[in-house]
Amino acid sequence: GSPITAEERRLRDKKHLNDITAAQLPPLHHSPAQLLSIEESIAIQIQQKEAYEEIQAKLAAQKLAERLNIKMLRFEPEGEASMQYREVRDED
């Protein structure tokens, strides 16, 4: 037989796959992979690590507060709540 080009082979394989299954790859929504320098890669990794540690600290604080049953209530020193425990007595 005559040799076929890579493009023809790709089209033939694609047609064959379409005959076998209806499943198709989803379209690529993001830009293709980019090469980064070592410095850029390290900077991104450090930034991601700091963001991860910050999220972990917030989660740990939240879990600790839940375990210790700490409730954050509104504090209104001039409001009605502060007057509930005060009683005005006349000493006479």
PDB file with one MODEL, atoms N, CA, C and O in Angstrom:
MODEL        1
ATOM      1  N   GLY A   1       0.806  -1.180   0.000  1.00  0.00           N
ATOM      2  CA  GLY A   1       0.000   0.000   0.000  1.00  0.00           C
ATOM      3  C   GLY A   1       0.849   1.243   0.000  1.00  0.00           C
ATOM      4  O   GLY A   1       2.044   1.219   0.294  1.00  0.00           O
ATOM      5  N   SER A   2       0.200   2.312  -0.335  1.00  0.00           N
ATOM      6  CA  SER A   2       0.902   3.593  -0.348  1.00  0.00           C
ATOM      7  C   SER A   2       0.963   4.149   1.071  1.00  0.00           C
ATOM      8  O   SER A   2      -0.006   4.045   1.823  1.00  0.00           O
ATOM      9  N   PRO A   3       2.088   4.732   1.433  1.00  0.00           N
ATOM     10  CA  PRO A   3       2.180   5.308   2.783  1.00  0.00           C
ATOM     11  C   PRO A   3       1.240   6.508   2.928  1.00  0.00           C
ATOM     12  O   PRO A   3       1.080   7.309   2.007  1.00  0.00           O
ATOM     13  N   ILE A   4       0.616   6.611   4.123  1.00  0.00           N
ATOM     14  CA  ILE A   4      -0.291   7.736   4.357  1.00  0.00           C
ATOM     15  C   ILE A   4       0.402   8.762   5.245  1.00  0.00           C
ATOM     16  O   ILE A   4       1.287   8.426   6.032  1.00  0.00           O
ATOM     17  N   THR A   5      -0.007   9.998   5.109  1.00  0.00           N
ATOM     18  CA  THR A   5       0.608  11.068   5.889  1.00  0.00           C
ATOM     19  C   THR A   5       0.081  11.021   7.321  1.00  0.00           C
ATOM     20  O   THR A   5      -0.916  10.361   7.614  1.00  0.00           O
ATOM     21  N   ALA A   6       0.767  11.730   8.194  1.00  0.00           N
ATOM     22  CA  ALA A   6       0.362  11.779   9.596  1.00  0.00           C
ATOM     23  C   ALA A   6      -1.022  12.401   9.742  1.00  0.00           C
ATOM     24  O   ALA A   6      -1.812  11.972  10.583  1.00  0.00           O
ATOM     25  N   GLU A   7      -1.316  13.402   8.934  1.00  0.00           N
ATOM     26  CA  GLU A   7      -2.626  14.066   8.985  1.00  0.00           C
ATOM     27  C   GLU A   7      -3.742  13.103   8.578  1.00  0.00           C
ATOM     28  O   GLU A   7      -4.795  13.054   9.214  1.00  0.00           O
ATOM     29  N   GLU A   8      -3.500  12.348   7.520  1.00  0.00           N
ATOM     30  CA  GLU A   8      -4.498  11.371   7.084  1.00  0.00           C
ATOM     31  C   GLU A   8      -4.711  10.296   8.136  1.00  0.00           C
ATOM     32  O   GLU A   8      -5.841   9.877   8.385  1.00  0.00           O
ATOM     33  N   ARG A   9      -3.620   9.851   8.756  1.00  0.00           N
ATOM     34  CA  ARG A   9      -3.717   8.834   9.806  1.00  0.00           C
ATOM     35  C   ARG A   9      -4.508   9.375  10.995  1.00  0.00           C
ATOM     36  O   ARG A   9      -5.331   8.663  11.571  1.00  0.00           O
ATOM     37  N   ARG A  10      -4.259  10.646  11.365  1.00  0.00           N
ATOM     38  CA  ARG A  10      -4.980  11.246  12.500  1.00  0.00           C
ATOM     39  C   ARG A  10      -6.476  11.321  12.193  1.00  0.00           C
ATOM     40  O   ARG A  10      -7.304  10.991  13.042  1.00  0.00           O
ATOM     41  N   LEU A  11      -6.816  11.752  10.990  1.00  0.00           N
ATOM     42  CA  LEU A  11      -8.232  11.834  10.599  1.00  0.00           C
ATOM     43  C   LEU A  11      -8.881  10.452  10.588  1.00  0.00           C
ATOM     44  O   LEU A  11     -10.023  10.296  11.020  1.00  0.00           O
ATOM     45  N   ARG A  12      -8.149   9.445  10.090  1.00  0.00           N
ATOM     46  CA  ARG A  12      -8.685   8.080  10.060  1.00  0.00           C
ATOM     47  C   ARG A  12      -8.920   7.554  11.480  1.00  0.00           C
ATOM     48  O   ARG A  12      -9.953   6.946  11.761  1.00  0.00           O
ATOM     49  N   ASP A  13      -7.942   7.795  12.379  1.00  0.00           N
ATOM     50  CA  ASP A  13      -8.092   7.347  13.765  1.00  0.00           C
ATOM     51  C   ASP A  13      -9.242   8.066  14.454  1.00  0.00           C
ATOM     52  O   ASP A  13      -9.980   7.462  15.233  1.00  0.00           O
ATOM     53  N   LYS A  14      -9.393   9.353  14.168  1.00  0.00           N
ATOM     54  CA  LYS A  14     -10.475  10.123  14.772  1.00  0.00           C
ATOM     55  C   LYS A  14     -11.829   9.602  14.300  1.00  0.00           C
ATOM     56  O   LYS A  14     -12.762   9.471  15.091  1.00  0.00           O
ATOM     57  N   LYS A  15     -11.928   9.305  13.008  1.00  0.00           N
ATOM     58  CA  LYS A  15     -13.177   8.763  12.461  1.00  0.00           C
ATOM     59  C   LYS A  15     -13.470   7.406  13.100  1.00  0.00           C
ATOM     60  O   LYS A  15     -14.615   7.097  13.431  1.00  0.00           O
ATOM     61  N   HIS A  16     -12.420   6.605  13.269  1.00  0.00           N
ATOM     62  CA  HIS A  16     -12.589   5.292  13.889  1.00  0.00           C
ATOM     63  C   HIS A  16     -13.095   5.438  15.328  1.00  0.00           C
ATOM     64  O   HIS A  16     -13.988   4.701  15.746  1.00  0.00           O
ATOM     65  N   LEU A  17     -12.531   6.379  16.083  1.00  0.00           N
ATOM     66  CA  LEU A  17     -12.993   6.607  17.454  1.00  0.00           C
ATOM     67  C   LEU A  17     -14.446   7.053  17.475  1.00  0.00           C
ATOM     68  O   LEU A  17     -15.209   6.637  18.347  1.00  0.00           O
ATOM     69  N   ASN A  18     -14.840   7.900  16.521  1.00  0.00           N
ATOM     70  CA  ASN A  18     -16.228   8.359  16.454  1.00  0.00           C
ATOM     71  C   ASN A  18     -17.177   7.201  16.159  1.00  0.00           C
ATOM     72  O   ASN A  18     -18.328   7.211  16.596  1.00  0.00           O
ATOM     73  N   ASP A  19     -16.696   6.207  15.421  1.00  0.00           N
ATOM     74  CA  ASP A  19     -17.525   5.032  15.143  1.00  0.00           C
ATOM     75  C   ASP A  19     -17.676   4.165  16.389  1.00  0.00           C
ATOM     76  O   ASP A  19     -18.722   3.546  16.588  1.00  0.00           O
ATOM     77  N   ILE A  20     -16.654   4.115  17.220  1.00  0.00           N
ATOM     78  CA  ILE A  20     -16.665   3.253  18.400  1.00  0.00           C
ATOM     79  C   ILE A  20     -17.477   3.866  19.534  1.00  0.00           C
ATOM     80  O   ILE A  20     -18.295   3.176  20.142  1.00  0.00           O
ATOM     81  N   THR A  21     -17.269   5.150  19.835  1.00  0.00           N
ATOM     82  CA  THR A  21     -17.873   5.769  21.015  1.00  0.00           C
ATOM     83  C   THR A  21     -18.362   7.175  20.688  1.00  0.00           C
ATOM     84  O   THR A  21     -17.858   7.840  19.784  1.00  0.00           O
ATOM     85  N   ALA A  22     -19.358   7.601  21.454  1.00  0.00           N
ATOM     86  CA  ALA A  22     -19.862   8.968  21.302  1.00  0.00           C
ATOM     87  C   ALA A  22     -19.146   9.925  22.237  1.00  0.00           C
ATOM     88  O   ALA A  22     -19.341  11.139  22.167  1.00  0.00           O
ATOM     89  N   ALA A  23     -18.310   9.369  23.120  1.00  0.00           N
ATOM     90  CA  ALA A  23     -17.597  10.215  24.079  1.00  0.00           C
ATOM     91  C   ALA A  23     -16.553  11.048  23.353  1.00  0.00           C
ATOM     92  O   ALA A  23     -15.827  10.552  22.491  1.00  0.00           O
ATOM     93  N   GLN A  24     -16.491  12.325  23.720  1.00  0.00           N
ATOM     94  CA  GLN A  24     -15.508  13.216  23.114  1.00  0.00           C
ATOM     95  C   GLN A  24     -14.813  14.007  24.212  1.00  0.00           C
ATOM     96  O   GLN A  24     -15.368  14.221  25.289  1.00  0.00           O
ATOM     97  N   LEU A  25     -13.608  14.432  23.926  1.00  0.00           N
ATOM     98  CA  LEU A  25     -12.873  15.245  24.891  1.00  0.00           C
ATOM     99  C   LEU A  25     -13.534  16.613  25.015  1.00  0.00           C
ATOM    100  O   LEU A  25     -13.985  17.172  24.015  1.00  0.00           O
ATOM    101  N   PRO A  26     -13.597  17.154  26.217  1.00  0.00           N
ATOM    102  CA  PRO A  26     -14.164  18.496  26.361  1.00  0.00           C
ATOM    103  C   PRO A  26     -13.241  19.523  25.719  1.00  0.00           C
ATOM    104  O   PRO A  26     -12.036  19.297  25.611  1.00  0.00           O
ATOM    105  N   PRO A  27     -13.804  20.652  25.295  1.00  0.00           N
ATOM    106  CA  PRO A  27     -12.952  21.682  24.687  1.00  0.00           C
ATOM    107  C   PRO A  27     -11.987  22.276  25.710  1.00  0.00           C
ATOM    108  O   PRO A  27     -12.285  22.340  26.903  1.00  0.00           O
ATOM    109  N   LEU A  28     -10.853  22.697  25.233  1.00  0.00           N
ATOM    110  CA  LEU A  28      -9.835  23.277  26.100  1.00  0.00           C
ATOM    111  C   LEU A  28     -10.205  24.729  26.393  1.00  0.00           C
ATOM    112  O   LEU A  28     -10.209  25.566  25.490  1.00  0.00           O
ATOM    113  N   HIS A  29     -10.516  25.027  27.658  1.00  0.00           N
ATOM    114  CA  HIS A  29     -10.935  26.378  28.031  1.00  0.00           C
ATOM    115  C   HIS A  29      -9.757  27.247  28.459  1.00  0.00           C
ATOM    116  O   HIS A  29      -9.834  28.475  28.425  1.00  0.00           O
ATOM    117  N   HIS A  30      -8.691  26.614  28.851  1.00  0.00           N
ATOM    118  CA  HIS A  30      -7.546  27.363  29.369  1.00  0.00           C
ATOM    119  C   HIS A  30      -6.440  27.401  28.321  1.00  0.00           C
ATOM    120  O   HIS A  30      -6.414  26.604  27.383  1.00  0.00           O
ATOM    121  N   SER A  31      -5.550  28.328  28.505  1.00  0.00           N
ATOM    122  CA  SER A  31      -4.432  28.411  27.575  1.00  0.00           C
ATOM    123  C   SER A  31      -3.527  27.198  27.786  1.00  0.00           C
ATOM    124  O   SER A  31      -3.512  26.613  28.869  1.00  0.00           O
ATOM    125  N   PRO A  32      -2.785  26.825  26.769  1.00  0.00           N
ATOM    126  CA  PRO A  32      -1.895  25.672  26.922  1.00  0.00           C
ATOM    127  C   PRO A  32      -0.809  25.941  27.965  1.00  0.00           C
ATOM    128  O   PRO A  32      -0.583  27.083  28.366  1.00  0.00           O
ATOM    129  N   ALA A  33      -0.160  24.893  28.386  1.00  0.00           N
ATOM    130  CA  ALA A  33       0.873  25.002  29.418  1.00  0.00           C
ATOM    131  C   ALA A  33       1.970  25.971  28.988  1.00  0.00           C
ATOM    132  O   ALA A  33       2.317  26.062  27.810  1.00  0.00           O
ATOM    133  N   GLN A  34       2.499  26.685  29.962  1.00  0.00           N
ATOM    134  CA  GLN A  34       3.559  27.649  29.679  1.00  0.00           C
ATOM    135  C   GLN A  34       4.802  27.263  30.465  1.00  0.00           C
ATOM    136  O   GLN A  34       4.722  26.746  31.579  1.00  0.00           O
ATOM    137  N   LEU A  35       5.937  27.523  29.864  1.00  0.00           N
ATOM    138  CA  LEU A  35       7.192  27.281  30.565  1.00  0.00           C
ATOM    139  C   LEU A  35       7.474  28.455  31.493  1.00  0.00           C
ATOM    140  O   LEU A  35       7.327  29.613  31.103  1.00  0.00           O
ATOM    141  N   LEU A  36       7.877  28.151  32.718  1.00  0.00           N
ATOM    142  CA  LEU A  36       8.229  29.180  33.694  1.00  0.00           C
ATOM    143  C   LEU A  36       9.690  29.033  34.064  1.00  0.00           C
ATOM    144  O   LEU A  36      10.259  27.943  34.018  1.00  0.00           O
ATOM    145  N   SER A  37      10.271  30.136  34.423  1.00  0.00           N
ATOM    146  CA  SER A  37      11.641  30.065  34.932  1.00  0.00           C
ATOM    147  C   SER A  37      11.596  29.500  36.349  1.00  0.00           C
ATOM    148  O   SER A  37      10.542  29.475  36.984  1.00  0.00           O
ATOM    149  N   ILE A  38      12.722  29.060  36.824  1.00  0.00           N
ATOM    150  CA  ILE A  38      12.806  28.507  38.179  1.00  0.00           C
ATOM    151  C   ILE A  38      12.370  29.559  39.210  1.00  0.00           C
ATOM    152  O   ILE A  38      11.668  29.239  40.170  1.00  0.00           O
ATOM    153  N   GLU A  39      12.789  30.806  39.006  1.00  0.00           N
ATOM    154  CA  GLU A  39      12.457  31.867  39.952  1.00  0.00           C
ATOM    155  C   GLU A  39      10.945  32.093  40.022  1.00  0.00           C
ATOM    156  O   GLU A  39      10.376  32.241  41.103  1.00  0.00           O
ATOM    157  N   GLU A  40      10.299  32.116  38.834  1.00  0.00           N
ATOM    158  CA  GLU A  40       8.841  32.303  38.811  1.00  0.00           C
ATOM    159  C   GLU A  40       8.135  31.133  39.481  1.00  0.00           C
ATOM    160  O   GLU A  40       7.169  31.324  40.220  1.00  0.00           O
ATOM    161  N   SER A  41       8.614  29.936  39.223  1.00  0.00           N
ATOM    162  CA  SER A  41       8.018  28.749  39.813  1.00  0.00           C
ATOM    163  C   SER A  41       8.139  28.764  41.333  1.00  0.00           C
ATOM    164  O   SER A  41       7.182  28.444  42.038  1.00  0.00           O
ATOM    165  N   ILE A  42       9.297  29.128  41.828  1.00  0.00           N
ATOM    166  CA  ILE A  42       9.507  29.190  43.284  1.00  0.00           C
ATOM    167  C   ILE A  42       8.617  30.262  43.900  1.00  0.00           C
ATOM    168  O   ILE A  42       8.028  30.044  44.959  1.00  0.00           O
ATOM    169  N   ALA A  43       8.513  31.418  43.247  1.00  0.00           N
ATOM    170  CA  ALA A  43       7.667  32.500  43.766  1.00  0.00           C
ATOM    171  C   ALA A  43       6.206  32.057  43.845  1.00  0.00           C
ATOM    172  O   ALA A  43       5.520  32.345  44.826  1.00  0.00           O
ATOM    173  N   ILE A  44       5.738  31.367  42.827  1.00  0.00           N
ATOM    174  CA  ILE A  44       4.345  30.885  42.831  1.00  0.00           C
ATOM    175  C   ILE A  44       4.152  29.846  43.922  1.00  0.00           C
ATOM    176  O   ILE A  44       3.136  29.865  44.618  1.00  0.00           O
ATOM    177  N   GLN A  45       5.107  28.943  44.083  1.00  0.00           N
ATOM    178  CA  GLN A  45       4.991  27.920  45.117  1.00  0.00           C
ATOM    179  C   GLN A  45       4.979  28.529  46.514  1.00  0.00           C
ATOM    180  O   GLN A  45       4.218  28.089  47.375  1.00  0.00           O
ATOM    181  N   ILE A  46       5.812  29.532  46.744  1.00  0.00           N
ATOM    182  CA  ILE A  46       5.839  30.196  48.048  1.00  0.00           C
ATOM    183  C   ILE A  46       4.512  30.892  48.302  1.00  0.00           C
ATOM    184  O   ILE A  46       3.972  30.811  49.405  1.00  0.00           O
ATOM    185  N   GLN A  47       3.981  31.575  47.295  1.00  0.00           N
ATOM    186  CA  GLN A  47       2.698  32.265  47.429  1.00  0.00           C
ATOM    187  C   GLN A  47       1.580  31.264  47.737  1.00  0.00           C
ATOM    188  O   GLN A  47       0.747  31.518  48.607  1.00  0.00           O
ATOM    189  N   GLN A  48       1.558  30.140  47.037  1.00  0.00           N
ATOM    190  CA  GLN A  48       0.530  29.129  47.271  1.00  0.00           C
ATOM    191  C   GLN A  48       0.676  28.520  48.662  1.00  0.00           C
ATOM    192  O   GLN A  48      -0.324  28.237  49.324  1.00  0.00           O
ATOM    193  N   LYS A  49       1.913  28.315  49.109  1.00  0.00           N
ATOM    194  CA  LYS A  49       2.145  27.745  50.440  1.00  0.00           C
ATOM    195  C   LYS A  49       1.645  28.698  51.522  1.00  0.00           C
ATOM    196  O   LYS A  49       1.017  28.263  52.487  1.00  0.00           O
ATOM    197  N   GLU A  50       1.920  30.005  51.368  1.00  0.00           N
ATOM    198  CA  GLU A  50       1.457  30.986  52.351  1.00  0.00           C
ATOM    199  C   GLU A  50      -0.065  31.043  52.399  1.00  0.00           C
ATOM    200  O   GLU A  50      -0.651  31.117  53.479  1.00  0.00           O
ATOM    201  N   ALA A  51      -0.712  31.007  51.223  1.00  0.00           N
ATOM    202  CA  ALA A  51      -2.172  31.028  51.182  1.00  0.00           C
ATOM    203  C   ALA A  51      -2.739  29.771  51.837  1.00  0.00           C
ATOM    204  O   ALA A  51      -3.730  29.843  52.563  1.00  0.00           O
ATOM    205  N   TYR A  52      -2.120  28.628  51.586  1.00  0.00           N
ATOM    206  CA  TYR A  52      -2.559  27.365  52.183  1.00  0.00           C
ATOM    207  C   TYR A  52      -2.415  27.399  53.701  1.00  0.00           C
ATOM    208  O   TYR A  52      -3.324  26.985  54.421  1.00  0.00           O
ATOM    209  N   GLU A  53      -1.279  27.890  54.188  1.00  0.00           N
ATOM    210  CA  GLU A  53      -1.061  27.957  55.632  1.00  0.00           C
ATOM    211  C   GLU A  53      -2.042  28.913  56.299  1.00  0.00           C
ATOM    212  O   GLU A  53      -2.490  28.654  57.416  1.00  0.00           O
ATOM    213  N   GLU A  54      -2.383  30.013  55.633  1.00  0.00           N
ATOM    214  CA  GLU A  54      -3.356  30.959  56.181  1.00  0.00           C
ATOM    215  C   GLU A  54      -4.731  30.304  56.296  1.00  0.00           C
ATOM    216  O   GLU A  54      -5.417  30.466  57.306  1.00  0.00           O
ATOM    217  N   ILE A  55      -5.126  29.577  55.277  1.00  0.00           N
ATOM    218  CA  ILE A  55      -6.416  28.884  55.320  1.00  0.00           C
ATOM    219  C   ILE A  55      -6.407  27.826  56.415  1.00  0.00           C
ATOM    220  O   ILE A  55      -7.395  27.671  57.133  1.00  0.00           O
ATOM    221  N   GLN A  56      -5.308  27.101  56.549  1.00  0.00           N
ATOM    222  CA  GLN A  56      -5.208  26.072  57.587  1.00  0.00           C
ATOM    223  C   GLN A  56      -5.280  26.690  58.979  1.00  0.00           C
ATOM    224  O   GLN A  56      -5.906  26.115  59.870  1.00  0.00           O
ATOM    225  N   ALA A  57      -4.654  27.848  59.185  1.00  0.00           N
ATOM    226  CA  ALA A  57      -4.700  28.515  60.485  1.00  0.00           C
ATOM    227  C   ALA A  57      -6.123  28.958  60.815  1.00  0.00           C
ATOM    228  O   ALA A  57      -6.573  28.808  61.951  1.00  0.00           O
ATOM    229  N   LYS A  58      -6.833  29.504  59.825  1.00  0.00           N
ATOM    230  CA  LYS A  58      -8.222  29.920  60.061  1.00  0.00           C
ATOM    231  C   LYS A  58      -9.095  28.723  60.409  1.00  0.00           C
ATOM    232  O   LYS A  58      -9.933  28.796  61.308  1.00  0.00           O
ATOM    233  N   LEU A  59      -8.892  27.613  59.689  1.00  0.00           N
ATOM    234  CA  LEU A  59      -9.677  26.421  59.949  1.00  0.00           C
ATOM    235  C   LEU A  59      -9.371  25.860  61.335  1.00  0.00           C
ATOM    236  O   LEU A  59     -10.282  25.437  62.047  1.00  0.00           O
ATOM    237  N   ALA A  60      -8.103  25.856  61.720  1.00  0.00           N
ATOM    238  CA  ALA A  60      -7.724  25.365  63.045  1.00  0.00           C
ATOM    239  C   ALA A  60      -8.328  26.235  64.145  1.00  0.00           C
ATOM    240  O   ALA A  60      -8.808  25.715  65.152  1.00  0.00           O
ATOM    241  N   ALA A  61      -8.306  27.559  63.956  1.00  0.00           N
ATOM    242  CA  ALA A  61      -8.904  28.459  64.942  1.00  0.00           C
ATOM    243  C   ALA A  61     -10.407  28.231  65.049  1.00  0.00           C
ATOM    244  O   ALA A  61     -10.967  28.259  66.145  1.00  0.00           O
ATOM    245  N   GLN A  62     -11.054  28.007  63.921  1.00  0.00           N
ATOM    246  CA  GLN A  62     -12.495  27.760  63.930  1.00  0.00           C
ATOM    247  C   GLN A  62     -12.816  26.453  64.655  1.00  0.00           C
ATOM    248  O   GLN A  62     -13.749  26.402  65.456  1.00  0.00           O
ATOM    249  N   LYS A  63     -12.047  25.398  64.376  1.00  0.00           N
ATOM    250  CA  LYS A  63     -12.283  24.118  65.043  1.00  0.00           C
ATOM    251  C   LYS A  63     -12.033  24.225  66.547  1.00  0.00           C
ATOM    252  O   LYS A  63     -12.777  23.652  67.343  1.00  0.00           O
ATOM    253  N   LEU A  64     -10.988  24.955  66.935  1.00  0.00           N
ATOM    254  CA  LEU A  64     -10.684  25.128  68.353  1.00  0.00           C
ATOM    255  C   LEU A  64     -11.800  25.892  69.053  1.00  0.00           C
ATOM    256  O   LEU A  64     -12.200  25.538  70.162  1.00  0.00           O
ATOM    257  N   ALA A  65     -12.303  26.942  68.404  1.00  0.00           N
ATOM    258  CA  ALA A  65     -13.397  27.717  68.989  1.00  0.00           C
ATOM    259  C   ALA A  65     -14.642  26.852  69.144  1.00  0.00           C
ATOM    260  O   ALA A  65     -15.353  26.961  70.143  1.00  0.00           O
ATOM    261  N   GLU A  66     -14.909  25.998  68.166  1.00  0.00           N
ATOM    262  CA  GLU A  66     -16.073  25.104  68.269  1.00  0.00           C
ATOM    263  C   GLU A  66     -15.882  24.098  69.396  1.00  0.00           C
ATOM    264  O   GLU A  66     -16.831  23.798  70.120  1.00  0.00           O
ATOM    265  N   ARG A  67     -14.676  23.577  69.554  1.00  0.00           N
ATOM    266  CA  ARG A  67     -14.418  22.587  70.587  1.00  0.00           C
ATOM    267  C   ARG A  67     -14.525  23.202  71.986  1.00  0.00           C
ATOM    268  O   ARG A  67     -14.985  22.545  72.919  1.00  0.00           O
ATOM    269  N   LEU A  68     -14.103  24.451  72.129  1.00  0.00           N
ATOM    270  CA  LEU A  68     -14.139  25.114  73.436  1.00  0.00           C
ATOM    271  C   LEU A  68     -15.459  25.820  73.688  1.00  0.00           C
ATOM    272  O   LEU A  68     -15.636  26.450  74.731  1.00  0.00           O
ATOM    273  N   ASN A  69     -16.390  25.721  72.741  1.00  0.00           N
ATOM    274  CA  ASN A  69     -17.701  26.356  72.848  1.00  0.00           C
ATOM    275  C   ASN A  69     -17.598  27.858  73.078  1.00  0.00           C
ATOM    276  O   ASN A  69     -18.314  28.415  73.910  1.00  0.00           O
ATOM    277  N   ILE A  70     -16.728  28.492  72.357  1.00  0.00           N
ATOM    278  CA  ILE A  70     -16.580  29.944  72.445  1.00  0.00           C
ATOM    279  C   ILE A  70     -17.589  30.570  71.501  1.00  0.00           C
ATOM    280  O   ILE A  70     -17.616  30.267  70.309  1.00  0.00           O
ATOM    281  N   LYS A  71     -18.405  31.434  72.039  1.00  0.00           N
ATOM    282  CA  LYS A  71     -19.405  32.114  71.221  1.00  0.00           C
ATOM    283  C   LYS A  71     -19.060  33.600  71.179  1.00  0.00           C
ATOM    284  O   LYS A  71     -18.762  34.213  72.204  1.00  0.00           O
ATOM    285  N   MET A  72     -19.103  34.154  69.999  1.00  0.00           N
ATOM    286  CA  MET A  72     -18.851  35.578  69.843  1.00  0.00           C
ATOM    287  C   MET A  72     -20.199  36.293  69.853  1.00  0.00           C
ATOM    288  O   MET A  72     -20.991  36.146  68.921  1.00  0.00           O
ATOM    289  N   LEU A  73     -20.457  37.058  70.894  1.00  0.00           N
ATOM    290  CA  LEU A  73     -21.712  37.787  71.017  1.00  0.00           C
ATOM    291  C   LEU A  73     -21.471  39.268  70.772  1.00  0.00           C
ATOM    292  O   LEU A  73     -20.354  39.766  70.908  1.00  0.00           O
ATOM    293  N   ARG A  74     -22.532  39.951  70.413  1.00  0.00           N
ATOM    294  CA  ARG A  74     -22.414  41.399  70.226  1.00  0.00           C
ATOM    295  C   ARG A  74     -22.314  42.077  71.578  1.00  0.00           C
ATOM    296  O   ARG A  74     -23.029  41.737  72.520  1.00  0.00           O
ATOM    297  N   PHE A  75     -21.419  43.036  71.652  1.00  0.00           N
ATOM    298  CA  PHE A  75     -21.219  43.780  72.887  1.00  0.00           C
ATOM    299  C   PHE A  75     -21.771  45.177  72.692  1.00  0.00           C
ATOM    300  O   PHE A  75     -21.290  45.938  71.852  1.00  0.00           O
ATOM    301  N   GLU A  76     -22.786  45.508  73.478  1.00  0.00           N
ATOM    302  CA  GLU A  76     -23.399  46.839  73.384  1.00  0.00           C
ATOM    303  C   GLU A  76     -23.392  47.473  74.777  1.00  0.00           C
ATOM    304  O   GLU A  76     -24.363  47.327  75.519  1.00  0.00           O
ATOM    305  N   PRO A  77     -22.326  48.165  75.140  1.00  0.00           N
ATOM    306  CA  PRO A  77     -22.246  48.723  76.496  1.00  0.00           C
ATOM    307  C   PRO A  77     -23.305  49.787  76.758  1.00  0.00           C
ATOM    308  O   PRO A  77     -23.708  49.981  77.905  1.00  0.00           O
ATOM    309  N   GLU A  78     -23.757  50.470  75.734  1.00  0.00           N
ATOM    310  CA  GLU A  78     -24.749  51.518  75.934  1.00  0.00           C
ATOM    311  C   GLU A  78     -26.165  51.029  75.639  1.00  0.00           C
ATOM    312  O   GLU A  78     -27.129  51.778  75.800  1.00  0.00           O
ATOM    313  N   GLY A  79     -26.291  49.780  75.209  1.00  0.00           N
ATOM    314  CA  GLY A  79     -27.592  49.276  74.792  1.00  0.00           C
ATOM    315  C   GLY A  79     -28.428  48.730  75.928  1.00  0.00           C
ATOM    316  O   GLY A  79     -28.074  48.858  77.101  1.00  0.00           O
ATOM    317  N   GLU A  80     -29.529  48.127  75.567  1.00  0.00           N
ATOM    318  CA  GLU A  80     -30.484  47.602  76.526  1.00  0.00           C
ATOM    319  C   GLU A  80     -29.910  46.424  77.310  1.00  0.00           C
ATOM    320  O   GLU A  80     -30.249  46.246  78.480  1.00  0.00           O
ATOM    321  N   ALA A  81     -29.063  45.629  76.700  1.00  0.00           N
ATOM    322  CA  ALA A  81     -28.516  44.448  77.358  1.00  0.00           C
ATOM    323  C   ALA A  81     -27.690  44.821  78.582  1.00  0.00           C
ATOM    324  O   ALA A  81     -27.679  44.078  79.563  1.00  0.00           O
ATOM    325  N   SER A  82     -27.005  45.950  78.544  1.00  0.00           N
ATOM    326  CA  SER A  82     -26.173  46.323  79.681  1.00  0.00           C
ATOM    327  C   SER A  82     -27.010  46.799  80.866  1.00  0.00           C
ATOM    328  O   SER A  82     -26.514  46.821  81.992  1.00  0.00           O
ATOM    329  N   MET A  83     -28.230  47.170  80.647  1.00  0.00           N
ATOM    330  CA  MET A  83     -29.073  47.678  81.714  1.00  0.00           C
ATOM    331  C   MET A  83     -29.845  46.568  82.430  1.00  0.00           C
ATOM    332  O   MET A  83     -30.447  46.825  83.473  1.00  0.00           O
ATOM    333  N   GLN A  84     -29.845  45.364  81.910  1.00  0.00           N
ATOM    334  CA  GLN A  84     -30.641  44.294  82.478  1.00  0.00           C
ATOM    335  C   GLN A  84     -30.162  43.880  83.863  1.00  0.00           C
ATOM    336  O   GLN A  84     -30.984  43.550  84.719  1.00  0.00           O
ATOM    337  N   TYR A  85     -28.874  43.890  84.101  1.00  0.00           N
ATOM    338  CA  TYR A  85     -28.366  43.433  85.386  1.00  0.00           C
ATOM    339  C   TYR A  85     -28.288  44.551  86.429  1.00  0.00           C
ATOM    340  O   TYR A  85     -28.018  44.279  87.599  1.00  0.00           O
ATOM    341  N   ARG A  86     -28.514  45.766  86.035  1.00  0.00           N
ATOM    342  CA  ARG A  86     -28.415  46.882  86.981  1.00  0.00           C
ATOM    343  C   ARG A  86     -29.767  47.156  87.630  1.00  0.00           C
ATOM    344  O   ARG A  86     -30.807  47.180  86.972  1.00  0.00           O
ATOM    345  N   GLU A  87     -29.714  47.354  88.893  1.00  0.00           N
ATOM    346  CA  GLU A  87     -30.928  47.730  89.600  1.00  0.00           C
ATOM    347  C   GLU A  87     -30.666  49.026  90.332  1.00  0.00           C
ATOM    348  O   GLU A  87     -29.614  49.202  90.946  1.00  0.00           O
ATOM    349  N   VAL A  88     -31.603  49.912  90.266  1.00  0.00           N
ATOM    350  CA  VAL A  88     -31.449  51.167  90.962  1.00  0.00           C
ATOM    351  C   VAL A  88     -32.186  51.031  92.285  1.00  0.00           C
ATOM    352  O   VAL A  88     -33.390  50.778  92.307  1.00  0.00           O
ATOM    353  N   ARG A  89     -31.455  51.201  93.401  1.00  0.00           N
ATOM    354  CA  ARG A  89     -32.072  51.101  94.736  1.00  0.00           C
ATOM    355  C   ARG A  89     -31.913  52.423  95.466  1.00  0.00           C
ATOM    356  O   ARG A  89     -30.916  53.131  95.320  1.00  0.00           O
ATOM    357  N   ASP A  90     -32.890  52.715  96.223  1.00  0.00           N
ATOM    358  CA  ASP A  90     -32.836  53.887  97.067  1.00  0.00           C
ATOM    359  C   ASP A  90     -32.429  53.410  98.445  1.00  0.00           C
ATOM    360  O   ASP A  90     -33.080  52.536  99.018  1.00  0.00           O
ATOM    361  N   GLU A  91     -31.353  53.979  98.987  1.00  0.00           N
ATOM    362  CA  GLU A  91     -30.828  53.537 100.259  1.00  0.00           C
ATOM    363  C   GLU A  91     -31.652  53.990 101.468  1.00  0.00           C
ATOM    364  O   GLU A  91     -31.405  53.546 102.589  1.00  0.00           O
ATOM    365  N   ASP A  92     -32.600  54.847 101.246  1.00  0.00           N
ATOM    366  CA  ASP A  92     -33.392  55.347 102.380  1.00  0.00           C
ATOM    367  C   ASP A  92     -34.391  54.399 102.881  1.00  0.00           C
ATOM    368  O   ASP A  92     -35.114  54.708 103.829  1.00  0.00           O
TER     369      ASP A  92
ENDMDL
END
